[in-house]
Amino acid sequence: MKAEVTQGRKIGSYLGRVAIRASGSFNLQTAQGVIQGMGYRYCKVIQRADGYGYSQPLNPKEAELRSARYPSPA
C-alpha cells in the first residue's frame, strides 16, 4: 500500500504492508517501522495478495522497445 498523508501529525509519503485495525484505520509496516492509525483516505492499494501478477501500463516508447527486443512468434 502507498499512503500520501497531506495533513496531521503523520505528513509524508509511506510505502509498506497494511494491517487493518478493528477501528477501521490501518497500521502500515514500512522499512523504517510501524505507522499506526493511518486513515483510509490517504491509502492507495498497489498490489493485492491474490496470487495475480500486477504491473503498471507501459508508455508507448517502452512498449516499442519491448516488442523489438521480444518479438511475438508469428
Buried (B, 14 or more C-beta within 10 A) or exposed (E): BBBEBEEEEBEEEBEBEBEEEEEEEBBBBEEEEEBEEBBEEBBEEEEEEEEEEEEEEEEEEEEEEEEEEEEEEE
